[in-house]
Amino acid sequence: MKRIITTFLILFTINLIAQKKQLTGVVQDNNGLPLVGVTVMFKNTNKGTQTNIDGYFEVTQPSKAAQQTLVFSYIGYKTKTITINETSNNLKIILFEGNELLSEVVVDTNRKNKFSRKESAYVAKLPLKNIENAQVYSTVTNQLLVSQSVTSFEEALKNTTGVEKLWSSTGRSGDGAGYYSIRGFSVQPQLVNGVPGITNGFINPDNVERIEVIKGPSATLYGSTVTSYGGLINIVTKKPYKGTGGNITVGGGSFGFKKLTVDLNTNLEENENISLRLNAGYQTQDSFQDAGFRKALFLAPAISYKVNNRLTLNFNYELSSTDQTNQTFLFLNRGAPLTFKNLAELNYDRNKSLTNDDISIKNPNQNYRGEIAYKITDNWSSQTIVAGSNTKSKGYYTYLYNVQNDLFGLYAQKTDASTNTLSLQQNFTGDFKLGSVRNRVVVGIDYLDSQIIDNGSGYRGINVVNPQGQLIPVPPAFGFANLPTTRASLDSVLANVDRSNSDINQNVLSGYISDVVNILPQLSVMAGVRYDRFNYKGDANDPSDDEKEFTKSTFSPKFGIVYQPILDQLSVFANYQNGFSYVNPERVPVDISNPNGATKIQSYDLEQANQLEFGIKTNLFNNKLETSLSYYSITVEDKVMGFGASKQQDATVKSKGFELEVNANPINGLNLRGGISYNDAKVTESKSRPDLVDKRLAEAGPETSYNFWADYKFQDGIVKNLGLGFGLNGASKYNTMVGYPSVGDFYLPAYTIFNASIYYEVDKFRISVKGNNLTDKEYYTGWSTITPQAPRAFLGTVSYKF
């Protein structure tokens, strides 16, 4: 009997081992280098693992099936699927680099450090790891957006180190999206999936897969149209993936907030070669003030068709529409000394919107992007992109300007404008060796055509109010109608105001090349250059505007070096980056003291920006600690200062500072993200404006800003799957009128905002409650303006996943 039992146990153990066989292997790139962090998953299961620093993996087969499918996915590389059987083992898998297509959205259930992203194919226009990239960038992942129950784009950007909001979206034509300060210079979010995508209104974060903030002048790869000297903002939208799934989310909260979003993904063929994804959402919210609202709707279908192993076609489209009142902006007087120096002296009642719900501006917007990705050889790929956008501003744009003492005049315009862009881009990317030296190259051609059509009215004064919202009658000589703030009043005043009839066109044709050369596995250098040709065509509806037409061209170089003392874990880097701006000619008075006299065309040279930066990046403890610490110095020469006839091109601006960003996963279930930045941006030279020398730029925002967020999900026990979140963000005090020294200073006070959340999450659903500004802090942002920010608010969401 003992022998029978022993024999049975041995056979049973052998049977278990056969059922749960350990499968091993190694994953390399086509140059034979190990790939770290590759996701290895059994298809249609949640069983899998990731490769270690040597590219090695070991995974237990989930069943004893004769054949199973194993999927290897890695950002920037083409997903590989293989069939294994009972004898498969010691596999050697080669992944080939490709564009960010289906592989970038493979669900990674083993990912622990969910607030970090190690790679991007957009930042360098090459699939490059962060630790081997000489440029600094910050990524806000979708997991972080979900953790914080983010409902607006500006809320999402609070997670990026050194980015501070200057203006919320105004909806006005030409530049209605929000303004942010990066490294001392203002910028708007105008890049979608690596190509221009213009918007004049609210950006709904529910179609955002991630946000990439690329730091420093970036004209070599992206030109000057969608970048600033401080950097650029790239929005990566959600794309189709292999498999079927999705989620439905509903939410509600303070100040009448409501939202509904739907995310559906499916495959149209059994072999999953055609994938379709649809995202749609609607949200509405009232202002915390006595008037004001925003209603936002979007619909975003995307399709991907894998024709064969070499050719993939992709198309995504986003239709969005926003209807909102103008957020309260108190523009301070730029031409006369202020009679108040701070908020206490102004005595502004922040609960007063000084507007009316009848007066709103609508921003219908369309963005599309078609892509042909073709693998020419194992070493070379082609990417052809056709993209475009159409964004409109229709309705009423209003603002409040400090006309006298503490009185503010309401000015209004009936806007009717549209901006159209067409972008054509061809990239060839290669990964090959010359001898023993690895080269990763992108060669590209980029064409951007833009048109701004404006049929809106001029501005007229409607009424004058004090900071407590009371109408103050003024004499007719002041130029105000003394009417209440209603749509009927605006219509009556603007009915006979002359309308614009402009059609301004311009285009840019560019070519660029960038090469990352691995001299040693630990040492790489990067060099790139862009040739840029700008053609300003002027106003097609104004023959006299022909004098302003011009064509200019320039070269923009960049260099970088990265040394990794510990490969894939620690790098030391330095870079030189260039930026530039074309300044369009203007018609100005011959005699500045006589603005109504004879005029002339004033032309300008290019503004040029050059950055030097060095720092360190880490990816330690098996991807658990990712950090970036850098010091930068940006010098802008031939900077144009002033407005209109007083505009001069004789200034030099220097911006320097440091940034630290950390993403950590110290223990299972705990994710941390934080950052701090300091920026010193000053005018160092200006003969025409000596009063600005040694003054901080107004667009630079606060000198110091910081952010932190912690998310912990319990792993065991009765509280398993319960999660807690806590964070803060803040900034130092800020002189919002620093660019206008003749009027005096006005400081927006420093602030620190605390937020927290609690949630319960399992495979099929997530329930969360989030509290923003828990201490009900009164704080403001601005750029020669004062804009009150929201007080304490609560938000609840429920998501069903399938």
Buried (B, 14 or more C-beta within 10 A) or exposed (E): EEEEEEEEEEEEEEEEEEEEBEBEBBBBBBBEBBBBBBBBBBBEBEBBBBBBBEBEBEBEBBEEEEEBBBBBBBBBBBBBEEEBEEEBEEBEBBBBBBBBBBBBBBEBEEBBBBBBBBBBBBBBBBBBBBBBBBBBBBBBBBBBBBBBBBBBBBBBBBBBBBBBBBBBBBBBBBBBBBBBBBBBBBBBBBBBBBBBBBBBBBBBBBBBBBBBBBBBBBBBBBBBBBBBBBBBBBBBBBBBBBBEEBBBBEBBBBBEBEBBBBBBBBBEEEEBBBBBBBBBBBBBBBBBBBBBBBBBBBBBBBBBBBEEEBEBBBBBBBBBBBBBBBBBBBBBBBEBEBBBEEBEEBEBBBEBBBBBBBBBBBBBBBBBBBBBBBBEEEBBBBBBBBBBBBBBBBBBBBBBBBBBEBBBBBBBBBBBBBBBBBBBBBBBBBBBEEEEEBBBBBBBEBBBBBBBBBBBBEBBBBBBBBBEBEBBEBEEEBEBBBBEBBBEBBEEBBEEBEEBEBBBBBBBBBBBBBBBBBEEEBEBBBBBBBEBBBBBBBBBBEEEBEEBBBEBBBEBBBBBBBBBEEBBBBBEBBBBBBBBBBBBBBBBBEEEEEEEEEBEEBBBEBBBBBBBBBBBBBBBEBBBBBBBBBEBBBBBBBBBBBEEBEBBBBBBBBBBBBBBBBBBBEEEBBBBBBBBBBBBBBBEBBEBBEEBBEBBBBBBBBBBBBBBBBBBBBEEEEEEBBBBBBBBBBBBEBBBBBBBEEBBEBBBBEBEBBBBBBBBBEEEBBEBBBBBBBEEBEBBBBBBBBBBBBBBBBBBBEBEBE
